[in-house]
Amino acid sequence: MSYMIAIACLDAKNGIGKDGKLLISIPEDMQFFRDNTKDSVIVMGRKTLFSFKDKKPLKNRINIVFTHNENLKNEYKDFDNIFFVKNELELDKELKKYSDKKVFLIGGAKIYNDLIDKCDSCLITKLDKSFDADTYFPDLEKHGFIIESESENHNYENINYKFVKYIRG
């Protein structure tokens, strides 16, 4: 069953991060992420949660985090917009509560690889430059995705990029 939208910024070799951080922070890409995911459900791994400012869940979103760390529930008990799941069965059960909302897969690499086949589309900021990455996004062609649309070229600090929407072919 496909029901999620993956959203990510990829370098020219599908790199998404290095040492637990994004490869680059492009203001327009950050705004694209905020605009698309606001008032929706975001699904992520523990490391992605920990990469957020002060390790806090993102506001105006339902944050669902994959982890086997039972202590996190207690650490985040003061937040009403974060939930923890251990597996896909628990994820599916949790997501049933939000059938009226869009669901975005936001990383990291393990989560993208494990759940890419549950995505029916991907919103990708595609950079024309390669960085020194240690984590990568799945190959979309190998998973049956084709480009539906792409923006004109944008530029940030001499890096060209496009916003590309992929759908299942």
URGI-V351491 format. One record per residue. RES is the residue in one small letter. D_CENTER is the distance of its C-alpha to the mean C-alpha in Angstrom with 1 decimal. Layout:
res->RES d_center->D_CENTER
res->RES d_center->D_CENTER
This chain:
res->m d_center->18.3
res->s d_center->15.4
res->y d_center->13.9
res->m d_center->10.1
res->i d_center->8.3
res->a d_center->5.4
res->i d_center->4.5
res->a d_center->5.3
res->c d_center->8.8
res->l d_center->11.1
res->d d_center->14.7
res->a d_center->17.6
res->k d_center->17.3
res->n d_center->13.5
res->g d_center->13.2
res->i d_center->10.1
res->g d_center->11.9
res->k d_center->15.4
res->d d_center->16.8
res->g d_center->13.7
res->k d_center->13.1
res->l d_center->11.5
res->l d_center->14.1
res->i d_center->15.0
res->s d_center->14.5
res->i d_center->15.5
res->p d_center->16.5
res->e d_center->16.1
res->d d_center->12.5
res->m d_center->11.9
res->q d_center->14.0
res->f d_center->12.2
res->f d_center->8.9
res->r d_center->11.4
res->d d_center->13.5
res->n d_center->11.1
res->t d_center->9.5
res->k d_center->12.9
res->d d_center->14.9
res->s d_center->12.3
res->v d_center->10.7
res->i d_center->7.4
res->v d_center->7.1
res->m d_center->6.7
res->g d_center->9.4
res->r d_center->12.3
res->k d_center->12.0
res->t d_center->8.8
res->l d_center->10.9
res->f d_center->13.8
res->s d_center->12.4
res->f d_center->12.6
res->k d_center->16.0
res->d d_center->18.5
res->k d_center->16.0
res->k d_center->16.0
res->p d_center->13.6
res->l d_center->12.4
res->k d_center->15.3
res->n d_center->15.7
res->r d_center->12.9
res->i d_center->13.3
res->n d_center->11.3
res->i d_center->11.5
res->v d_center->11.5
res->f d_center->12.7
res->t d_center->15.7
res->h d_center->19.4
res->n d_center->20.5
res->e d_center->22.6
res->n d_center->23.5
res->l d_center->20.2
res->k d_center->21.2
res->n d_center->24.3
res->e d_center->22.7
res->y d_center->20.5
res->k d_center->23.3
res->d d_center->23.9
res->f d_center->20.6
res->d d_center->20.7
res->n d_center->17.0
res->i d_center->15.6
res->f d_center->16.2
res->f d_center->16.1
res->v d_center->16.3
res->k d_center->17.7
res->n d_center->17.1
res->e d_center->16.2
res->l d_center->19.4
res->e d_center->18.7
res->l d_center->15.2
res->d d_center->17.1
res->k d_center->19.8
res->e d_center->17.6
res->l d_center->15.9
res->k d_center->19.4
res->k d_center->20.0
res->y d_center->17.6
res->s d_center->18.8
res->d d_center->19.3
res->k d_center->15.7
res->k d_center->12.7
res->v d_center->9.9
res->f d_center->6.2
res->l d_center->4.1
res->i d_center->1.3
res->g d_center->4.1
res->g d_center->6.8
res->a d_center->9.1
res->k d_center->11.0
res->i d_center->8.6
res->y d_center->7.4
res->n d_center->11.2
res->d d_center->12.4
res->l d_center->10.7
res->i d_center->10.4
res->d d_center->13.8
res->k d_center->12.9
res->c d_center->11.1
res->d d_center->13.6
res->s d_center->11.9
res->c d_center->9.3
res->l d_center->9.2
res->i d_center->9.6
res->t d_center->11.4
res->k d_center->13.9
res->l d_center->16.1
res->d d_center->19.7
res->k d_center->20.0
res->s d_center->19.4
res->f d_center->18.8
res->d d_center->19.7
res->a d_center->16.5
res->d d_center->16.5
res->t d_center->13.1
res->y d_center->12.2
res->f d_center->9.9
res->p d_center->12.1
res->d d_center->14.9
res->l d_center->14.2
res->e d_center->18.0
res->k d_center->18.7
res->h d_center->16.5
res->g d_center->18.5
res->f d_center->16.4
res->i d_center->18.4
res->i d_center->18.0
res->e d_center->18.9
res->s d_center->19.0
res->e d_center->18.5
res->s d_center->19.5
res->e d_center->22.3
res->n d_center->22.0
res->h d_center->21.0
res->n d_center->22.0
res->y d_center->21.2
res->e d_center->23.5
res->n d_center->24.7
res->i d_center->21.4
res->n d_center->21.0
res->y d_center->17.8
res->k d_center->17.0
res->f d_center->14.5
res->v d_center->14.4
res->k d_center->13.8
res->y d_center->14.1
res->i d_center->15.7
res->r d_center->17.3
res->g d_center->20.7
